[in-house]
Amino acid sequence: MKSKKKNLPKHQEEEKSAEGTGVQCSRPKSPHGLTTNSHTDKRKTRGARKSTKQVFESYMTFEEVSHGLKRGELIQGQLRINPKKYHEAFIPSPDDTRDIFLDGIVARNRAMNGDIVVVKVLPQEQWKVTVVRSDTDCEGASESEAQKEHMVQKKLEKKREHTPRADVIVEDQCNDLDEVITKLRNPTLTDAGTVVAVVYIVEKKHSRAATGFLKFLPDKPFAMFSPVDHRVPRINVPLSDCPEDFTTRPGDYANTLFICRITDWAATSNFAEGQLSKTLGQAGEIEPETEGILTEYDVDFSEFPDEVLDCLPKNLPWTIPPEEMSKRRDLRNECIFTIDPATARDLDDALSCKQLPDGNFEVGVHIADVSYFVEEDNTLDTIASRRATSVYLVQKVIPMLPRLLCEDLCSLSPLKNRLTFSVIWKITPEGKILDEWFGRSVIRSCVKLSYDHAQSMIEAPDKMFTAEELPPVDPVHPIDEIHQAVLNLHSIAKNLRAQRFSGGALRLDQMKLSFTLDKETMMPQGCYIYQYRDSNKLVEEFMLLANIATAHHIYRKFPELALLRCHPPPKAKMLDELQELCDQLGINVDLSSAGALHKSLITTLGDDEYSGARKEVLTHMCSRPMQMALYFCTGAVKDERLFKHYALNVPFYTHFTSPIRRYADIIVHRLLASSLSALSSDEVQKQASHCNDKKTVSKRVQELSSELFFGVFVKECGPLDSEAMVMGVLDQSFDVLVLRYGVQKRIYCKSVMALDSFHHRKVGKKSELTLVWTPEDTESAPVEQVISVFTLVEVQLKADNAPMKYSAMLKSLMCETDFF
């Protein structure tokens, strides 16, 4: 790749100039959550707002927005920009049943992905009938895929160039629809025909930082910064910010990644302005690319400053003070152990299981007492609350807390006295809870088991394990005692799990790609699909039980202050459309409840080697209508019915079991200890919202890290051949699940070699593509291949010219396989 521009279509170069950033918002806030803004464009007159010199409309004032929201004339929501078509953006409708679609960069008025914005209804004379092609979606894509998508879109735009464009349409949560037509009727904010544009930015969630490349512009006092993420605008960067020899040797930097931060975007300008923050290194290398991802998503990966470390104990090795021991239940002589990934060092949960004389069991979940070390309102607490979560990358962890806490003081390492919060139940072998105790405790783990160790014990119940087969074990507790405890926990966990699912719970498992890394270079040597086994299920079951019990406990004690976690039900309209699609495909799926869906998914989808693949595809289809689980403060949500966790099918749920890596759990621990000092429900809700944001970011960064490593793997070891199963069909492309690697990719029909032609048809919600292949024997007739959901195809994954990117190519003709 010689320069970033050469990897972009010409029309993308031109249109990107119109995308920008919003204005900085600061306190105070209105009752609607708005923030007054010292930098907001002030409206002189309506004539000035419509000046031809302005590219973007000036923002409304704080007062105007407050009044507009009160009167119901404006809508507030979080902006999502399509990563594959940056000119398309969405916000939720007021009733949260569908998405309002903002058509065009000007309509979103310099707001960026994730920002909380206010939009207004445009005059009815601006409403036009428009069509959204079925290739529109909200999935991520490689750069080459985005280019292909833009080329298709360009041809469509040429066909429509004499037809007036609508500013916005409403579309259902990024569904792949053949077309969505705006309804021409009187505007109401809840109507599908509302047409809107951004008039105010309430909160700038986007970091305004981006990774990208510099382009030299002759005779200009600035360089052009081209972000890798097409949703971020082009940025003018002063030459004084660029490397000293950039103007004389710009070609030397064609493949150099930079970090640029947007500093301003005037309503009268086609380009944002910014400053270079850092030179990352060569594009395509893991560490520069990783640093770019972390910076773009505002993940703090800096070293903890001295004032934070000063909050930690100085006398090491640290011992528990006698006065603290006297306040806690002493469990050091109990058979307590951890089960974690083999490489884990932050061990924050442990288990115990002791059979009682009456045949029942005493089962304990013991969680590191992080709140003992992270005191309220000190510097350490401030940093931890700001980071809110640890971020797990393929090659490393960005910790929420200093390593002294994560890996030593709070880690439940074997043969060390550690402070914990414990939940201890008296429970029957069938999983019925007879009694429950919460409290602070002290434990001494007797062994650090990995999931592999625990799995071996489960699979060999009668085996006598030797000391050489396990990590160091406390001699006080024989190996067979530990083995029996694992077997008892496994037996109880199976019963608890069966009860959960028979009671209406749902689990949507999707393939997870894992990597083997070279210990010195940390480069990927191989990859595999992570296997979720009985040992994982054992730990999960008791963590869920502890979280549910804790949620009930803190809500009883603090009905206005409890930090809980809800999971809203799926989008009803999307669910109805999915039901219609499944009916047309001949799939017997009941979407009426979480439990009904789970029972449908465990129904055998055939009895051949591809039944697992079909279940994975169906699971993905069922995941699309699902909403994100969210933290909230009970004092901020008055309707108790909204507390429910849809997937778990429980009325109350929280996070208690991972305080080393989640700040929400620390708040819950403080509630359990009744140590929160005069916090209001507003303050808890504010922290809950911040935890939601950071959890979303952490999940996305983890996905990007995995994509980054897999891109390197394809480049180093590819091309890679695999069977794939079709997951969805659009009008000019189709999505596949690559079975060998568990990745999802889009195949564009126009890029398929030896394909003579293709055509699309749709009946109801069911889409099909018919591919017409040119035979090698010119005397033979063309061969047709029908592509629909669950069709098996052969694909090849091949590295693109762009760093870290790869494409999926349809490798060979295969006749349609109909499994239903």
N, C-alpha and C positions, 0 to 999 in steps of 0.2 A: 504494500500500500504506500503510494508516494505521498498522498495528502488526503485529508479527510474529505475534502470537497469532491474529489474524483470518485468517491464512493457514494455520492448522493446524486439523485436525478436533478436535472436542471430546474424543473419547476419547484422542487423542494428548496433549492438554493434561494429562489425568488420569494416563495411564500414564507419561509422561516423569518424573514425580516420583519414580519408583522406581529410576531409573538413576543410577549414581554412579561414584565413582572409588576406586582402591585406595590402598594404603599405600606410603610411600616405602621403598625398599630400599637398603641400604648394605652395605659390606664387613663381615666377610670372607665368602668363598664356600665352600660345601661342595664335595665331589667331584662333586655332581650339578649344579653351576652355581647353586645356591641362594645367596641372600644373607641374612645375618642382618638383622633389622629392629627398630630401636629403637622404631618406632611401631606395630608389629603389635599387634592386639588380643590381650590375654592372656586365656586361658581360665581362669576361676575353677573352675567345675564344669560338668558336662554339663547340669545343670539351668539354669545361667545362660545357656549357649549357646542353649537352646531357649526363653528367656524370651519371652513374648508381646509385650514392649515392643520387641523387636528386629525391625527390618525385614529386616536382613541377618544371616546367620550370621557369628559371629566367625571370624577367620582362625586357622588352626592355628599352632602355634609352629614356629620353625625346626627344632627337634629332632624334633618329630612329623613334619614334612614329610620331613626327611632319612631317618628310619626308614621312612616309608611308601614313599618312592621305592625304597629298597634292597630292601624286601620285595615290590615290584611292585604295591602296593595303590593307588598314586597315579599319575597321568599328568601329564607336563609338556609344554606346547606353547604356540604363539603364537595368541592369540585374534584372530579376525576377526569383526567385527559387520557384518551385512547393512545396507548404507546405505539400502536402501529399506524394510526392516522391522527397526527397531532392536531389537526384542525377540528376534530370532534371531541366534545367534552360533555359531561353529564353532572347533574346534581339530583338528589332524591326529590320526589314530589312531596308536598306537605303531608300527605297521608302515608307516605313511605311505601306505596304499593307499586311504584314504577319510577322510571328515571325521566327527568326533563333534559332534553338534548340541546346543547348550545352548538349551533352550526357556524363555524368560522372562528378565526383567531380574534377578530375585532370584537365579536360578541362576548368573549370572556374577558376582554378589557384588562390585559396584563396580569391577570390572576394566574397562578401556577398550580400544578397538580397537588392536591391535598389541602389547599387553602380553604378556609371557611369564608364564603362569599355571600353577598346579598344580591339578588337579581330582581329585575322589574319586568312587568308585562309590557311588551312593545305595542304600539298602536296597531289596530286591527288591519289597517291598510297595508302593513308590512307582512301580514300573514300570506304565505304562498303554499301551494301544494308542492311537496317534494318527495323524493324517493330515497330511501337508504338501502343500499345493496346488501345482500346477505353476507358478504365477506366482512362486514363490520363486526368487530367484537372488542372485548377488553382484555384479551390475553396478551402476554408478552410475545415478542418476536425478535429474531436476529435482525441485524442491519440489512442483510441481503433480502430477507423476507419483507422487511418494510419497504425496500426499494421496489420489489416486484409488486407489492400491494399498491404503492404510489403510482406505478406505471399503469396498472389496471384502472385506478381511480382517475388518472389523467385522461384516459380514453373516454371514460364515462362523462367527465366534465366537458369534453369537447362536444359530445352529443347534446349536452344541455346548455351550451354556452349562450344560446338565444332565449333560454327559459329563465325567468326571474327565480332566484334562489330564496328559500325560506331562511330566516335567521335561526330557527330552532324547530325541532320536532320533539315529540315524546316517544321514548322507546323503553321497552321493558328490560331493565337490568342487563344490558348487553346481550340480549338474545340474538341468535343468528336468524333474522327474519328476512324473507324475500323482499318485503317492502313495508314501510310504515308511512301512512298518509296522515297529514295533519287534518284535524277536523275544523272546518270553517264555520264556526258558530261564535256566539258571544263569549268573551273571555271570562273564566273564573279560575282562581288559582289552583283548584283541584281538577280542572278539566284537562283532558288529554290534548286539547288544542292550544294551550297556553304557549306564548312565544316570548322569550325572555332574553335579557342581556345583563351582564354584571355591572352593578353600579357602585359597589363598595366592597372592600376586603376587610372582613372582621378580624381575621387572624391569619398571619402568614405561616402556615405549617411547613411549607417547603423551605429547605435550607438556603435557597438562592445560591447554592454552590453546584458546580458541575465539572466533570472531567471532559476533556476534549482536546482539540488541536488548534494551532495558530496558523493563520494564512496571511502572508505578506501582501499588502495592498500598495502598489507603487503610487507615489505622490500623495500619500495620505499620512497624517500624523498619528495614525492608530493602525493596529492590526485587527483582523477579524478572528474571533474565537468561535469555533464550531463545536458545540457540545455533542458528545456521543448520544446522549438521550435527546431524541428529536422533540420531546415535549418542552425542552428548555430552549429559549430563544437564542439567536445569534447575538454576540456581544462585542461591542467595540472596546478594545483594550489599548490604552496609551502606549506608544512605542517605548516610553521611559520605563514601563513595567516589564518589557520583554527582555530576553537575554541580550547582552551587550552586542554580540555579533549577529543578532537575528536579521537586521536589515541588510547586512552584507552577505550572509550565508543562510538564507531562510530554508534552503533545501536540507540543511543539517538537522532541522527540527521537524521535518515532515512526519516522522513517526514517533515524536515525543509527546507523551501525555502531560497535560498541565491541569491544575485546578484553578478555576476562575470563579470569583464571587461577584454576583450582580450588585452594583451599588446604586443604580438609579435607572428609571425608564420614564421619560417624559411622555405626556400624552401627545405631544407634537412630533415625536421621533419614531422612525421605523425600526430603530435598533436599541437594545439595552446597552447600558454602559457598565463596565466592571473593571476589576483589578485581578491580576494573577496572584494567587496565594502561594503556589508551590509548583516546582517542576517535579513530576512524579517519576519519570523514567521512560523506558521504551514501552510502547503499546504492545500488548501480547504477553508481557511477563507478569507472573502471578502477583508479586508483592506490589508493584505500582498499580495494577488494576484493583487489587484488594483495597489499598489505601484510598483510591478514588471512590470506590463504592462506599466505604465508611464515611468519607467526607461528604459525599453527596447526600447521604441519608442522616447526616448530623449525629453520627455515633462518636461519642467521646472515647478515643483510644489512647489518650495521653497518659503519661505516668502520673500516679497520684502525688500531689504536692506534699511538701513537708508538713504543712499545717493539718493535713488529713492524717498522715502517719503519726503525728503527735497525739492524736486521739486514742491511739492503741497502746496496750501495755508495753512498758519499756524493759521490765525484768523478764528475760527469756532464758530457759523455757518457763512459760507461765504456769502457775498452779492455782487451783481454785481456792480462794480465801476461806478460812474456816467459818466465818460468819455467813457466807453464802451457802456453804454446805448445810448449815443448820436450817436453812429456809426451804430445803428441797427434799423430795422423796429420793432416797438413796437406792438406786437400782444397779449398782456396780457389780453385784454378785449374780445378777441374772444373765441368762444366755441370750445376749443381744448381738446382732450382727448386721452388716450392711450388704446389700446386693446392688451392684452398679456396673456400668461398662468397665472393661478391664483397664482402660486408660484414665478413668476418672480420678481426680484428686480432690474435688470439692464434694465431700460426702456429707450431705445434709439430712439424710433419712436413714433410720435403722429399724429393724423389726425384731420382735420376740414372740415366742409361742410356748406356753407351758401348760401341760395337761394337768387338770385338777382332779382330786380324788373322786368327784362325782361324775367324771367322764367328759365334763365340759372343758373349755380352754380359756386361759388368760392370754389374750393377744394384745401386744403393744405396738404402737407406732411412735417412734421417738425422733423428734425433729430438732436440729441444731438451734440453740437459743441465741440467735444472732442479735436480737434486741438487747441482750445484756451488754454487748460491746458497742452497738450503734445507738448511742444515747440521743434522745430527742434534741433537735435544733443545734447540735454541734456541727463542726465543719464536715466531719465524716458523713453525718446524716444528710446534710445539704447536698453533697456530691452524690451519695447513693440515691436520694430521691430524684435527682436530676437525671442520672443514668437510667434508673428505674428497672433495668434488667441487664443480665449478662447477654452477650451476643455470641452465638456459637458459629464459627466459620469452619470450613473443612479442615484447615491446618492449625487453628488456634482458637482461643476464647478471649473475648474482650470482657473482663470481669466487671461486675457492678461494684464489688468491694475489693480492697487491697488484698494481695495474695496471702499476706500474713493471716488474714481472717479466713479467706476462702479455703486455703490449703493447710492451715495449721490450727489456729485457735478455735475455729468453728467447725472444722471438718471432723467428722466422727471416726477418726482413725483408730485402728485396733490397738488395744492395750494402753489406751490413754483415757484419763478421766475427762469427760466432756459434759458441758452444760446443755440441757435439752428441755423442750416442752414435750410432754408425753400425753397420748390418749391411750387409755387402757380399757379394754372391754372384757367382760365375762361373756363368752359366746358359745353356743352349742356347735356340735360338729356339722350341723346342717346350715349354720350361718345365722342363727337367730340371736340377736343381742339381748342379753339378760341384765347387764349392768354396764355403766360407763363412768370413767374418771378422767378429768382433765387436771393437769398441774405441771409445775416446774419440777425438774428432776435432774439427777446426775447419773450418767451411764458410763460403762467401760466396754466398748465393743470387743468381742472375743475373736472376730476374724473379718477380713474384708473379702467377701465373695464376689466374683464377677458373675454376670448372667450365664456365662458358659459353665462355671462351677455349679451354680444352682440348677441349671438345666441337666447337667450330668447326674446330680443327685435325684432329680425327679424321674429321669429315664431309667435309673438303676436303683430302685427302692431297696433291694436286698443286698446291694454291694457294700463291702466293708472298705471304705476309702482309707488310703494311707496318708501319712503326713506329707509325703512327696507329691501327692496329687493336688494338694491344696496350699494356699498361702499360709504363713505362720498363724498358728491357732493358740489361744490362751489355754495352757495346760489344765486350768480349773474346769474347763468344759470339754469333755471328750468329743472327738470327731463324730461319733455315732449320735451323740446328743444333738449336735448341730444338724446333722443329716435328718434326724427324726423331726426336728422343729421345722425344717424346710418342707418335708413331706406333709406335715400337719397343716402348715400354712397353705400349701398347694391344694390340699383337699378342701379346706374351708373356702379358699379363694374361688375354686370351681363352683361351689354352691352359691357363694355370693354373686358371682357373675351370672349364673343361670337365673337367680332371682331377679337381678337387675333387668335382664333382657326379657324375661317373661313378664316383668312389671312394666315394660314399655320403653326401655332404653334403646338407643341407636348408636352404632359405631360405624363410621365411614372410613375404613382403612384405605389408604392409597400407597402405591409403591414408593419407597424411599431409596434413593441411590446413595451408596456409601463408597468410599475410596480407600485403597491401600496406598500409602505414601512412602517415598524413599526417606529414610530417617535423616539423611544429611541434606539433601536438596529440597525436601518436602514436595517434590513433583509427583504427580499421580503415576503409580505403576500399574494399577488395575482398578476396576470398579465392580460392584456387585449390588444386588438388591438385598437390602437389610431384611433379615428374617425376624418377625415378631413371634416369639415362642412362649411356652408356658411360664418360663421364669420371668419374662417381661410382664405377662398377664398377672402373675402372682403379686408383684410389687405394685402394679397399677391398681389392682383391686383394693388393696389396703390403703393406698394413698387417697383413692376416691372416697373410701369409707371415712377416713380421717377428715377430709375436706368437708364432706357433707355434715358430719357430726359437729365440726367446728362452726360451720355456718349457722346451724340451729342454735348452738350455744351462745355465740356472740350476738345474734339477733334477739334472743330472749333477754340478754343483759343490756344491750344497747340498741333498742329499736329505732333510734334516730341517727345512729352513728356507725352502724355495722357496715363494713366493706364487704360486699358480696359480688358474685359473678353470675350474670344472667346470660342466657342464650336465647335470643328471640326466635320465634318460629320462622320457617322459610317464607319467602315472598309468595303470596297466594296466587297471583296471576301467573308467575313463572311455574309454580307447581301444577296449576291447571293445564298449562301448555305441555309440560313434561308428561302429565298423565295422558293427554291426547296423543302425544308422540309414541309413548310406550304401547298404547292400545293399538295404534296403527302398525307398529313393529311386531305385534303379537306377543309382547312381553307382559306377563301377568305381574304387575307391580301395584301395590296398594300404598298410596301416598297420603292416606287420611290422617296418619299420626306417625310419630317417631317409631313406636313399637311395630306398627303395621309395615312400615318401610323396612325395618330391620329384618322382619320375618320374610319379606319378599326377597331381600338380598341374600339370605342364607338358603333360599330355595335353589336347588341344583339347576344351573343353567347348562344343561347337557352333562354328559358323563365322559367326555373325552379330555384330551390333554389341554384343550383350550378353554375349558369351563372357567378356570381362574382368570384368564384374560377377559372373558366376557363379563365376569363379575366386576373386574377392575374398570372396564369401560362403563358399565351400568352405574357403578359407584361414582365415577366422575360425572356422569350425567345428573345423578341425584344430588351431587355436591353443589352444582351451580346455583340452585335457588336458595341455598343455605346462607344465613347471615353469620357475622362474626360474633363470638361471645365477648361480653363487655364487663368490665368492673364498674360498680356504681355504689353510691352511698345510699342506704335505706332511707335516710332523711330527705333525700332529694327526689325520691320516686314514691309517690303517695299510694299508688295502686299496687297492692301486694301480688296481684296476678302477674304483674310484669317482672317479678323477681324470678320467675320459673326458668329453669335450664331445660331447653327443649330436648337436646340430644340425650341428656342423662335422665330426663323425665322426673326431676325432683324439684320441690318447691324452693329449696334454698341450697346454694352452693357457694363455696369460696375457695381461695388458695391459701393454704397453711403450710404445705409440706416442702417448699423450696425457698426459704428465706435467704440463702446465700446468693441466689441468682435472680430473685424477684422482690422488688420493694413492696409490692402489695402484701406479700406474706409477712413482712416486718410489721406493717400496720395491723394486720390481724393478730400477730403475736402480742403487740402492745395492748390491743383490746382484751385479749385473753388475760393479760397481766394487770388489766385495769390501770395502765400507766399513762394513758393519753392525757396530756395536760391541757385542758380547756380548748380542745379542738372543736370547731363547729362542723356541722354537716356540709356546709359550703366548702370548707377547706379539705375535708375528706373527699368530697366529690371532685374537687379540682385535681387532687392527686390521683384519683381514680381515672379521670380523663387523660392525665399525662401518662399514666401506666398503660392505658389503652393505646395511645399513640406510639409509645416506645415498643410495645409488644408487636404492633403491626410492622413497625420498622425492622425490628429484630427478625421477624419471620421473613420479610422480604430480603433482607441482607443475607440471611442464611441460604435462601433460594438462589440468590445471585452468586454467592460463593460456590455453591454446588454447580451452577451453570458454568461458572468460570473454569473450574477444575475439569468438568466434562469436556468443555471446549478444547482445553489443552490436551486432554486424553485423546480426543478425536484427531487432533492435529498430529500428535506424536505417534499414535498407533493405528490411525485410520488409513484408508476408508474402512468402515465397519458395516458388515452386513447383518441383517436381522429380519425375522418375521415381524410384522406389525399388524395391529387390528384397528380398523377405522372407528373413530370415536364420534365424528360429526362430519356432515357433508354441507358445503356451501355451494354457491353457483359456479365458482371457477377454481375451487380448491377443496381439499378435505384434510381433516386432522386425524393423526394416527397415534396410537400408543405403541412405542417401539418395545417389543416384549422382552428382549434380552437385557435392556438397560433401564426400562421403566420411564423413559423420557417421552414427552409429548411434542410432536412437531407437525407443522403444516406443510402439505405438498401442493404446489401450484401446478395446475394442469398445463399452463403455457410453458412451463420449464421442463416438462417430461419429454425426453428424447424419443424419437420413433413414434410419437403419437400423431396420428393423422388429423384427428379432430375430437371434440368432446361436446356433449350437450347435457343440460341440466333440466330436471323436471321435479316438480313438487306436488304431492297430493296431500292436502291437509298440512300436517307438521312434518311429514316424512319427505326427505330430500334424497334424490339419487343423481349420480353422475354416470353417464355412459361414455366410456373412453373407447375410441375407435383406433385400433392399432394397425400400422402398416406392416404386413408380413414381409419377411426377408425374401420369400419367393414371390416375385412380382406377378406371377400368374395366379396366385391364390387370392381369395377374397379377403378384405379387411376383417379383423376379428374384433368383436365388441366385448368390453369388460364392464360390468355394472358395479359401481362403487356405492355402497350404503353402509349404515351402521352395522358393525360386527363383521364386515368383509375382511378376509385375511389377504394381505399383500406382502411382497418382499421389498424392503427398502435398503438403501445404502446411505449411511451418514458420512458426509465428506466435509472437510474443512473449507471455509470460504477464504477469499483473499483478505477480508477484514479480520483483524486479530481477535482471537477467542470465539469466533463465530463459525457455525457449521449449518449445513442444510441437509434435509432429508430428500433423497431422490427416489422415485419409484423405479426399482431395479429391473423388474421383469414382469411380463404379463402373467396373471394368474386368474383363473376363472372365479367368478363369484361363488362364495361359500355361504349358503343360507342355513343358519343354525336354528331358525325359529319357524 
